[in-house]
Amino acid sequence: MSQTSPGAYRTVLDALQAPVPPFTPAGRHILIEPGQYPNTGFRSSGDFVLTAVGGPGSVTLDGATDATIELTGNVTLQGLVIRNWSAEGAALDVSEGSVLAEQCQFVSRSEAVAVRAWNGGRLALKNCRVQDGAVVYSAASGIMESTDVSGPDGNAVAIRMGSAVTVRSCRIEGAGGSGIWVTEGSRPLIEQCTVTGAGAASVLVDDRADAAVRNSALHGSGQCSLVVRDNANVLAEDCLIADATLEAVWVTAGGTLTAKRVRAESPLRTGIAVEEATATFEDCEVVEASLNGVYVGARARATFLRGRVERATTGVLVGTDGDGTFDRTIVTDSTTCGVNADPDSDVLLRDCSILNSGGSGVLATPSARVQLERVTSEGNAVPDASDFEPEEPPTAQVREPEAAPGAGPVPPKGAGRMPGAGPDGGGGGGTADALLAELDAMVGLAGVKREIRKLTNLQKVAEQRRLAGLPPGPAIGRHMVFAGPPGTGKTTVARLYGRILAALGVVENGEVVEVSRADLVSENVGGTALKTSAAFDRARGGVLFLDEAYALSRKTSGTDFGQEAIDTLVKLMEDHRDEVVVIAAGYSAEMREFLAANPGLKSRISRTVEFENYSPAELLQITAAQAEKDGYRLSDDARDAILDHFKSVRRDATFGNGRAARRVFEAAVERQAQRLADLAELPSGDELSLLLAEDLDVETGLAARFGEARDSDQVAHVLGRLIGMTGLTEVKQEISDLLDLLASSRRRREAGLEAEPFTGHLVFAGPPGTGKTTVARLYGELLAALGVLAQGQVVEAARVDLVGQYVGHTAQKTAEVFERARGGVLFVDEAYSLSRPVDGGHDFGLEAIDTLVKLMEDHRDEVIVIAAGYSSEMDGFLAANPGLASRFARTLTFRPYDVDGLVSIFLGKAEAADYLVPEPTREALVAHLEAHRERYREGNGREVDKLFRSAVTAHARRTEQLAGGGTELTTEQLSTLLPADIAP
């Protein structure tokens, strides 16, 4: 695979779809020459190896679809840089198959998942680097070894849904959420890892998970560093936990921890805290805890063997209803107290030493049950006391001001339920004012900002009235509709709104759970209510963000399960009105339909926030900010060109807004790279960072161009392949005429004369097996080489790829397929099936045709559409919409091959596979084709392919019988097809 080498495949998908000789071993090894390959995006179930020929980092595959590479087979990736620039896209998605990635780099948006393994997939990452996005294993297995993960907004590594993963010798840095999140019964081994600078926990294990953490270092977490909770179980051995913002180790809510040789250094609150949980610590140390060295809270049972606690404010605090056993443990140099036993606590000190405390060695209240066995208490400033009666609960002396007496360590709001790695990125701290400032810093959205600030002020004043002993006033409607076109920041604002509500104490944690129709609607009666309730439960204490909510109210055939989801949601919003905030998002007009779907819905979601299209100036600002984020800057003439571009484009309800701005920037980066690569001298740093007007592709986007051919050698090569195809005389002439028209238009433009725009949409009419798909691919390559198309990729689609299951779904699917084809060719096979009426109900095929006509008009110079099918059927297709026939330049008729053409195809296949076809065999072949003329008129090349494979099988059967009888086979016998091998 190469961008320049003649005869090489241009994309991975082309290489995967290329035919292979018969009887070759399964799988392919695709070698990729150095370069950056934009617009990569493919799904494969095959087995193959992808290798960067120039070594690690020499090949970059860039994509902006849901996944740059989506795999379900057995695949090896070697030395590749795989990036995805979609806000919700993954660089690598592994489902069901088994993938090994060696010395690869994966990059995504910081709010997205960069690498995902799920649904039984097995993924091994070895010596890899994951930048900005997260790694997620969900119902999957595998290994991460010597791999770095850095910079995601949420959790860096998420191990979910019973996954079994080994994380070994990895570095995880700068996660906005937790470094490693283990949940939902997963069973990982984490060893020899370093987790640094996590915004929440370094390692969080919850929800029945069972993890082992060995020989690892956890540095500088933004909250508690090692957290075990919600009936999870952890074995931690030989670990260092340093500089936690809150507790170094926190075990709570039914969690179980066994720690051996763990050292906790310099936490800003407590070294080890156990609450409503069970923990055992062997040979563990706590050094320089700012508050408590060890805290055992209510309904907790903790055992310490051979431990050491140094230089804490309070060495050991056992709270009310806590149970702590300390055996051969040393507590030394505490500031205020060595061991403090609260009322109704149980403390056993056996063979312990309490030394050099600034207060008492052991301080116990009268109701504390303290047993001392062979305890040494020496060098303490105040004598031990067993009848200490504090004026206020003792915990108040050692807790931070906001902690309730006896409550033990209290993490910030949102720490209790961490978000998934990537899907939401919710939670997070910050005051309401700081979060509003973050909202104000977003480009545009003036009306949205006013509405959010208005709601925030209402909530603030209601809380102030409550604190003043006044009624809070009328209930404030918190549920909202976010209405507007795509790319206007609805999801980002929803996440901020959740955090603002958490900061105000309106919701527990501010986590945003994002769902769509697929997450709520089941195919089975009753299943929808269960799925909707489960999604709602996940959002309790936070925000449920329902994207494209209108899809629920659009009726499908049969039972309307979308309506069932709406009805269930309305009931849940009433039953849990103070626990969840619901935000429903979608296009403005469709959301009015959604609100009318249930009588109670409009009353519960009383507020609609309109997200308007960005202005041209705001789109320029977004483009410039994207450039600055990625280390580029725009020249003044580039800024002027971008502004003029956005003033000229139509910004309707489907305009992409921020996504359109991002596409402009990414296209500019690609063109700048091509410009700088041609320089004789190495470019300077300033040149590498500056985007000029000539780098922009804003005049026509991905539209057709009338400049000179980009690659004349490639044009000649592709034309040679077309001319070399068997038959198709009329087709070749038609394409030659089209190319002549294009050349003439260019010459007329150069002469200052008017030239008609190039219209390349075609109808390919004819029976199967006549080369329509092959010619479409060559046509795309030709137009790309001639500079007519930006990229030249061919996206193949059939009815199933375009037609949805409910009104509106078809338009969405068709638009998504069309978007993938921008800059290339959209090949619609069996297009006539779209115009055939269906039995009852809405004709979704006609909806696809109507959508296609509009897209062909809106992007007339960006995509070449080829509609293919039987000649007799294509007339009905062109008549299905009044504007359809006028958009196709001409119809190319692919006639059935005659016998000579079929013989030529057979001989070509034989030659490619190293078989000889002597004259007697040719005569048998001609006789066979003549005898079955009708069959081959219908199937053409496809039937010849079957015939050739049959002949090869017959040859193998015959020669193996000879070999089995003792015959020494010659090369001629092994390569010659005989008349007997031709199917009778």
N, C-alpha and C positions, 0 to 999 in steps of 0.2 A: 504494500500500500504506500502510495507516494502522492505528493501534490504535483510533482513535475515529471517523474519518469514516464516515458511512453509505455503504454501497455499495462501500467500498474493501476490497481483499483484506487479510486479517489476517496472512498469511505469504507469504514468497517462493514457497514451493512452490505455494500456492493460485494465485498470479498466474501462475506458469509453466504450471500445468495448466488454466488457464481457456481456453475455446474462443476462437478468433479468427475474424473474418469470412473467408469464402473469398477467395482471390486476393490477400490482403494480403502485403506483402513479408515475407521470412523474417526471423526474429528479433523480439525484443520489447524495449521500453525500459520498465523498471519504475522508477517514481519512489517513493521511500520517505520518508514524512513523519518529522520528528524524533521520537525516542523510543528506548526500550530494548525489544528484541524477544527475550524469553527463549525457550528450547527450540527454537532454530533448528537444523536439521540436515537437509540434503537433498543429493541427488545429481542432477545434470542433465547430459544430453548435448546440450542445445539451445544455440542462439546467442541471447544477450541482453545487455542493458546494465542494471546496477543502479546507481542514482544516489541519493545522500543529498540530498534537496531543500534541506535547511537548511544545506548546506555541509559541509566536512570535520569529522568528529567529532560530527555531530548525530544520527547513527543508529548504534545498537549492536546487533549481532546476536550473541546469546549461545547457545552450544551446549555439550553435554557428551557427544556421541557420538564415534565414531571420527574424524569430520571435520565441522566446522560447515558448510562448503561444499565439496562434492566435484564437480569439473567435468571434463568431457571435450569440451566444445564450444568455440566461439569467444565469449568473454565479456569484457566490460569492467566493472570495479568502480570506483566513483568516490566518494570521501569517506566510506567506511564504516569503522566500528570492528567488527572481527570477532574474537570471542573464543571460546576453547574451554577448559573447565575440567576435562576428563577428564585423568587422569594420563598417558594415552598418546594423547590426541586432538590433531588438528591443526586450526588455524583454517581453513586453506585447503589443499586437495589438488587438484593439477592433473595429469591423466593424459591423454595423447594430444592434447588440445585446445590452444588458444592463449588465454591469459588476460593481460589488461592491468589492473593495479591502480594507480590514481592517487590520491594523497593519502589512502591508507588506513592504518589501524593494525591490526596483527595481534597478538593476545595469546594465550599458552598457558601451561600450567604450565612451570616452569623446567626440568624434566627432559624435556620433550616437544619435538617438532618443531612449530613454529608454522605454517610454510609449507613445503609439499612439492611439487616438480614432478618427475615421473618418467614412465617408459614412453613416451618420445617427446614428452612435453608441452613446451609453450613458455610461459614465464612472464616477464612484464616487470613489475618493481616500480619505480615512479617516484614520488619524493617520498613514500615510505611510511615507516612505523615498525613495527619488529617488536620486541615486548617479551617478555622472559623466555624464550621458546622459540627454536628454531633455524630457519634456512632451509636446506633441502636440495634440491639439484638432482641427480637420479640418472638417467642415461640421458636427459637433458633438455637444453634450450637456453633462452636468454633473456638478460635484462639486469636488473641491479639498479642503479638510478641515483638519486642523492640520497636514499638510504634509510638509516635508522639501525637497527642491530640491537644489543640490549642485554640482559644479564642471564641468558643460558642457563646451565644447570649444565654442559653439555658444550661442544662446538664450536659457534660462532655461525653460521658459514656453511660448509656442506659441499658440495663440488662433486665428484661421483662418477660412475663408470661411463661414462667417455667424454663427459661433458657439455661443451658449448661455451657459456660464459657470460661476459658482460662485467659486471664490478663496477666502477662508476664513481662517484666523488664520494660514497662511502658512509662512514658512521662506525660503527665496531664497537667496543662497549665492554663490559667486565666479563664476558667469557666465562669459564666455569669451565674449559673446555678450550682449544682453539686458536681464535684469532679467525677465520681462514679456513683450511680444510683442503681441499687439492686432491689427488685420488687417482684410481687406476684408469684411467689414460690420459686424463684430462680435459684440456681445452685452454682455460683461461680467460685473459681479459685483466683485470688488476686495476690501475686507475689512479685517481689523485687521491683515494685513500682514506686514512682514519686509523683505525688499530687501537690501542686503548688498554686496558691492564689485563687482558690475557688470562692465564688461569691457567697455560696451557702455552705453545705457540708463538703468536706473532702471526700468522705465515703458515707453514703446513706444507705442503710439496709432496712427494709420495712416489708410489711404485708406478706408474712409467712416465708420470706426468703431465707436461705441457708448459705452463708458465705464463709469462706476462709480467707483471711488477710495475713500474709506472711512477709517478713523481711522487707517491709515497705516504709516509706517516709511520707508523712502528711504535713505540709507546711502552710501556714498563713491562711486558714479558712476564714471566710467572712462571717460564719456563724459557728455552731458546734462542729468539731472536726470529724470525729467518728461517731455516727449516730446509729443506734440499734433500737428499733421500735416496732410496734404493731405485730407482735408475735413472731418476729424474725429471730434468727439464731446466727451468731457469729463466733468464729474462733479466730482470735488475733494473736499472732506470735511474732516476736522479734521485730517490733515496729517502733518508730520514732514519730511522735505527734508534737509539733512545735507551733507556737505563736497563734493559737486559735483565738479568734475574736471573742467567743463565748467559752463554752466548755470544750476541753480537749476530747473527752469521751462522755457521751450521754446515752444512757440505756433507759428506756421508758416504755410505757404502754404495752406491757407484756413481752418485751424483748428479753432475750437471753444472750449473755456475753461470757465467753471464757477467754481471758487474756493471759498470755504468758510472755514475760520479758518485754513488756511494753513500757516505754518511757514517755511521759507527758511533760513538755517543757514550756514554761512561760505562757500559759493561757491567760487571757485578760479577765476571766472569771474563775471557774472551778476546773481543777484538773480532771477529776473523775466524778460523774454524777449518776446516781442510780435512783430511779423513781418508778414505782409500780412495775418493777421488773426484777430480774434475778441476774446476778453477775458473780463470777469468780475471778480473782486476780492472783496470779502466781509470779513472784519475782518481778513485780512491777514497781515503777518509780514515778513520783510526781515532784517536779522541781519548779519553784518560783511561781506558784499560782497566785494571782492577784487577790483572789477571794478565798475559797476553800481548796485545800489540797484534795480531799475526798468528801463527797456529800452523799449520804444515804437517806433518801426521802421516804415519804409515806408509802406503805405497802410494798416496800422494796426489801430484798434480802441480798446482802453483799458479803462475800468472804474474801479476805486478803491474807495471803500466805507469803511470808518472807518479803514484805513490801517495804518501801521507803518513801517518806513524804518530807520534803525539805523546803524551807523558806516560803511557806504559805502564810496568809493572814491568819486563818484558822486551819490547823493541820487536818483534823478529821471532824466533821459535823454529822451526827446522826439525828435526823429530824423526827418529829412526832410520828409514831407508828412505823418507824424504820427499824430494821434489824441488821446490825453490822457485827461481823466476827473478824477479829484481827489477830493473826497468829504470827509470832516472830517478825513483827513489823516495827520499824523505827520511824518515829515522828520527831523531827528536829528543827530548831530555829524558826518556830512559828512566831508570828508577830504578836497575836493576842491570846491564843489558847492552843494547846496541843491537841486535846480531844474534848469535844463538846457534845454532851448527851442531852437532847431536848426532852420535854415531858413525854411520858409513855413510850419512850424508845427502849430498844433492847440492844445492849452493847456487851460484847465479850472481848476482853483484852487478855491474851495469853502469851507469855514470854515476850512482851513488847517493851520497848524503850521510848519514853517521852522525854525529850531532852531540850534544854536551852530555850524554852518558850518565853516570850515577853510577858505572858500572864501565867495562868495556872497550867500545870501539866495536864490534869484531868479535871473537867468542870461538868458536874452533873446536877440536874434538878432533882428534887425529892422523889418525883414519880417516875424517874428514869430507872430502868432495871439494868444496872451495870455490874458486871462480874470482872474482877481483877485477879488474874492468876500469874504470879511471878512477873509482875510489872515493875520496871525501873522508871521512876520519875525523878529526874535530877536536873539541877542547873536552871530551874524555872523561876521566874521572877516572883510569882505568887503561889502560895501553897495550894495543893489540890483541894477541891471542895465538892462534897457529895450532896449538899443541901442548898445549892444555889437557887435563889428565888429572884428571877429577873423582873424588873418593873414592866417590861414588855417582852413578848416572846423572844427567846434568845436568837432566833434566826434573823430578827430585825437588826441585830448587831453585826451580822456578817453578810447579809443580803444587800444587793443594790437597791436603791430607793424604790424602783418600780416593782420589785418582787413582793408579792403578798407574803405575810408572815407564815413561815413553815411551808411555803409552796415549792421550794427548791428552785433550780435553774429554770428560768422562763425564756425560751427563745423568742426572737422577734416574730410578729405575726407573719404567717405564711410559711414558717419553717416546718410546721407540723405536717403539711401535705405538699410535697415537692411536685412541681410540674413534670410532665414527660419531657424527655430530651428532644426538644425541637418543636413538637406540634403546637405548643402554646407559648412557652417561655414566660408564663405568668409568674405571679408571685413577685418577690423582690421587695425591698424596703423603700425608704424615702418618705419624707413628709408630704402632706397634700400640696403645700405650696411649691415644694421642689418638683413634684410631679406635674403640677400645672405649668410650671416654668418649662418643663420638658415638652409639654403639649404646645405651649406658645412658640417654642423654637421650631416646630414643624412648619414647612412651607405652606402658605395659603390657609384654607379651611377656616376663614374668619367666622362664618356662621356656626360651624361646629364648635369652635373654641368658646364662643359666647354661650352656647347651649350647655356645654359641659361645666363651664364656670358657674353658670346660673344654678345648675343642679348641686354643684359642690357647695355653693354659698347656702343653699337651702338646708343641706345636711349639716353644715357647720352651725348654723343658727339653731336648728332643732336640737343639736347636742348641747349648745350653750343654754337653751331654755330648760332642758332636762336637768342640767347641773344647778341651775338657779331655782329648781323646785317648781318650775312652771310646766304646764302641759306642753308637749312638743309641737302642737299645732296639727293641722290636717296631714294625713298620710301623704308622703311624697312618692309619686309614681317613679320607680327606679327602672322598670323595664322599658326598653326603647327599641325603635326601628332605626337602623342605619340605612338610609336609602340613597342610591346614587350609582353612577357608572363604575366600572372596575378601575383599580389602580389609584384610588383616591384616598387610601389610608384607613379604610374602615376597620380592618383587622388590627392595625397598629393602635388606633385610638381606643378600640375595645380593650386591648391589653392595658393601656394606660388608665382607662376608666376603672378597670378592676383593681389596679394598684391604688388608685385614689380612694376608692371606697374602702379598701382595707386600711389605708392610712387614717381614714376618718372613723374607723371602727364600725362601719355599716355592715361589712361582711367580714368573715373570719380571716381569710388569707389572700383574697384577690386573685386566686388562680383562675385563669381563663381556659375553659374546656371548649375546643372548637369542634363542631359537628356539622354534618350536611345530611341530606336525605338518606344517603347510603348508611349512615351511622344510626339512623332512627327507624327505618322502614324495613320490615322483614317480608319475605315471600309467603310466610305462613300466617294463617289466621291466629291472632293472639300474640304472635311473635313481635309485632311492632310495639305493642304496649310494654313488653319486657325490655326491648332494646332502648326505647325512649326513657323508661324509668331508670335503667342502668346508666345511661348518659347523664340524666339529671342528677343521679346520686353522686356521680364523679364530680359534678360541678358544685355540690353543696358546700357552702362557705365561700363561694366565689361567683364567677360569671359563666353562664352558658351562652356561647356565641354560635348562633345558628346561621351559617352562610348559605346563600341562595335559598332562603326560607320559602320563597314562592314555589319551589319545586314540590313542596308538600301539598299545596292546594290545587295543583294541576292534575286533572283526572286522568287515570289510565284505564285500560280495559279491565273488566272484572271488578273485584272488590277494591275499593279505594283505600289502600293501606296508608297513603299519605294523610288522608283525612283522619284516620285513626291515630296517627302520631300527633296531629294538632290537638285532637280532643284530649288525648292523654296529657299533653303538655299543659293545656289549660287547667286541668284538674290539679296537676302537680304544682303549678304556680300558685294556686289557691291554697293547697294544703301546706306548702312550705314558703309562704309569701315573704318571710324575713330571712330565709336561708340562701336563696339563689337570686341573682339578677340575670334576667334573660335579655339578650340583644339579638334581634333578628335582622339580617342584612340581605340586601339584594337591590335589583333595579327598581326605580321609583314606581313605575306603573304597575309592575308585577307585585310589589309589596302591598299595594292597595287591595289587590285581589286576595292576597294572603290574609290580610286582616279581616276580610269579609267571610273567611272560610268557617268561622265559629263565632256564634253570637257573643261569647264571653271573652274572645281574644282581644277585640278592640278596647274593651274596658280595662283589661289588664296591661296592655301595652298602649298607654295613652299618649306617648310622646314620640314624635318622628323627627329625627335629625337628618337633614338633607346634606349630602356630600356633593358639591357641585364640581364640574370639570375644572381643572386647573386652568388659569389664564396662560397665554403664551409667555409672559414674563416669569410666571411661577414655574412653568415647565423648563425654561432656561435655567432658573435657579436650581431646580432639582438636578438637571444635567450637570451643572457646574459642581454641585455638592457631591454627586457620584464620582465625578472626575477627581475631585480633591481627595475623597476617601481612598481612592485607589492610586494616589500618587501622580495624578495628571493635572494639568491646568489648561484652560481654554484661552487661546489668543483672542484679541478684540474682534478680528474679522470672523473668527469661528463663532463667537457669541452673537454677532449680528446675523450670521447665516442661520443659526439655530432659531433665533427669535423670528426671523422671516419665515422659516419653515413652519413653525407652530402657528403663526398667524394665518398661514395658507391652508392648513389641513382642516378637514371637517371634524369637529369635536362633538359628536352626537352621543347618544346613550351608550354606545358600545366602544367609544374611544378608550384606549388603554391608559391615558394619563401618565402616571409615574412609570408604568411599564414601557410606554412609548418613549419616554425620555431615556430610560435605561437602554433601550434598543439603539437609539441614536448614539449614545456614548460608546456602547460596545462595538458598533459598526465603525465608529471613528478610530477606536483602538486598533481594530483589525487592519484598516486601510493605512494607518500611520506605520504599522509594522511592515507592511509591504513597501511603503515609500522608503523607510530607513534601511531596509534590508538591501536596497539597490545602491546605497552610497558606497563610494570607493573607500572612504575612511570610516573608522568607527565613530558613531555619533556621540556627542557630548551628553552629559547628564541633563542639561537644559533641553537639548533636542529630543531626548528620550521622553521627557515629561510634558512637552508642549504639543497640544493638538491644534493644527491649523485648519483654516477653512477648507483647504484642498483635501484634508483627511475626512471631511464629513460627507455623508451620503444622504444629505437631507433634502436635496432637490427632488429626488425620485424614490428615496428609500431603497427598497429592493427592486425598483422598477427596471424595465428594459432600457438599454442604452444604445446609442448610435455611434459610439466611438469605434476605434479600430479593434480588430480581433486581438484578443489577449494573447493567444497562443496559436500561431499559424501552423506549427508542426502538429499540435493536437487536433486542429481542424482537419488537416490532411489525413491524420491517422484515423479519426472517427469516420470520415467520409469513406476511407478505404474499407473499413469494417462494414459500413452500410452497403457499399457497392458489392462487396464480397458475399453478401447474403444471397441465397438461392432465390431465383425468381423475383417477384415483387417489382417488375419493370415499371408499372404505373406509379407505385408508391415512391420509388426512387426518383422518378421524373417530377412528381408533385413536390417532394422535398427540395429537389434542385431548383424548381421554380420559386419556392418560398425563399430560398437562400439568394437567388438572383434579385428578387424584390427587395430584400434587405440590403443587398449591396447597392442597388440602384438608389434606394432611399438615402443611404449614406452619401453617395456621390452628389445627389441633388442638394442635400443639406450643405455640403461643403461648397457647392456652387451658389449658395444663397437662395435656392429655389424651395418652394413648398414641397413637403414630403409627407405622405400619409403615415400615421403611426403604424408600427408593425403589429399586426394581429396574428398571433400564432396559435390560437385555439383550434383544435382539429377534432374531427370525428373519424375514428378508425372503424370501418365497417367490414365485417367478414366473419367467417366461421373460425372456431378455435384452431390453434396450432399453426396459424399463418404468420406468426412473427410480430404480432401487434405490440406485445409487451417489450420485446427486444428493440423494436424500432423506436418505441417511446423513450427508452433509456438512451439510445444513441442520439435521438433528437434533443433530449435535455443536455447531453454532453456537448453537442454541436453548438447549441445556443449559448451555453456557458463559455465555451472556447471563443465564440464570436463576440462575446461581450453583451449579448442580448439579455441573458439572465445572470443574476448576481452569483448564483451558486450552482444551479443545474441539477440538484438532486431530484430524483423521481420518487414521489410518494404514491404508492399504489393503494387504492381504496375500492371497496365493494359496498353493496347496500348495507351490510351489517356494520360497517365502519361509520356510516353516515346517519342511519336511521335510529332514533331513540325509542323509548318505551312510553313516553307521554308527551303531551303538547309542550313545545318549548325545548324539550330534550334534544330533538333532532337538529334544531337550529344550532344548539350549543355544540353537539358532536361534529356537525358539518363545519362549523367555524373553526373548531380545534384542528381538524384534519387539514383544512385550507391553510391555517396558520403555519402548520409544519411544512407545507409546500411552498410558502412564500420564498421567492428567489429561485424557484425551480419549476418542476412539472407535477401537476396532479393528474394521475392516470386513474380514471374511474372505469373499472372493468364491469362488464355486463350492466352498463348504465341504464339500459331499457327497463331493468327490474324496478327502478325508482318510479317509473310512470305507470306501472301496472297497478290497477285498483286492488285494494285488499278487501277481505270479506268483512264488511261492516266496520263501523267505527271511523276514526279519522284516518285519512290517507297520509301517513307520515312520510312516505316516499315523495309525494308531491311537495311536502314541506321542505325536504332536502333540496329538491330542484329549485324551489323559490329562493331558498337561502343561497344556493350556489350562484344563481343569476345575479343577485345583489352583490355578492362578494366579487364576482367577475367584473362587475361594473366599478365597484369601489377600489379595486386593486388591479385595474385593467392591465397595467404594465409590469406587475410583479409576479404573476403566476401564469403559466401556460397550462390550460386545461385540455386534456385529451379524454374524450368519452368513447368507449369501445364497446362493441357488441355485434350481434348478427345484423346483417344489412336490413332485413325485413323489419326488425324490431326497432332500429334506431330512428326510423321516421316517426314512430309513435313517441319516442323519447323527445325528439326535437319539437314536437307539437304540444308537449305538456305544459309549456309556459310561453306566452307570446314573445318574450324577449330572448328566448333561448337560441333559436336558430340563427338570429342575427349576430350572435356573439361568436359563432364558430366560422372561421375563415373559409373552410372547405372540408369536404368529406374525402378521405383517402380510402379507396376500396381495396381490401386485401382479398384477392381471388384465391380459390382453392388451387393448390399445386397440381400441375399435370404429372403424369407418370415420370417424365424426365426430371422434373423438379424434385419429386420424392426420392428418386434414385440418387440424385445429387446430394440431398440431405443425408441419406443413409451412408453414402461413400465418405462424406465429410466426417461423420461420427466415427466411422471405422478407422479412417486415417488418424484422427485425434487420439484414438485408443490403441494404435499400433496393431491394427488388423489388416490383412490383405483380402481383397475381394476379386478373385480371378474372373475371367470372362464367363465360364459356365455358371458361376454363382450369380453374376450380374443378370444372366439370362433367366435364372430361376427367380431372382428378385423382381425383374420386370413382369414375368408371368404371374407372380403372386399379386403384385400391385394392380395389374390389369384385371385379375379375377375378382378383386375386392375393391373396385373403383369407388363405389358409393361410401364404403366405410372410411376410406382415406380422404374422400372429398369432405367428410364431416370433421375428421380429426386431424388431417394434414400432418404437420410436423410432430404433434404429440403421438399420433399413432405410429409414425415412423420410429420415434424414440422407443416406443414399446416393442416394435418389431426388432430393432437392433438389439435391445436387451435380451429379447427372446433368443435371437441368433447366438449371442455371446453365451447364454446359458446352455443352449444345445451344443455349441462347440466344446464347452467345458465338460459336459456330460460325455460326449463322444471321446475326447482325448483322454479323459481319466479312465474310461473303460479300456482303452488301448494300453495305457500305462499299467493298469491292474493286471492285464494279460501278459505283461513282461516286455512290451514294446518300449524301446528307447526313443523317446519323442525328440524330433528335430525342431530347430527353431522355426522352420517353415510350417511344420505341422501345428506348432503352438500359436502361430500367427495367422493361419489361413482359414477363412470361412468357406465351407463347401456348400453346394446346393442343398444338401440334406439338412444344413443348419437353418435354412430359411423356413419359416413356419409354413406348414401345408395350407 
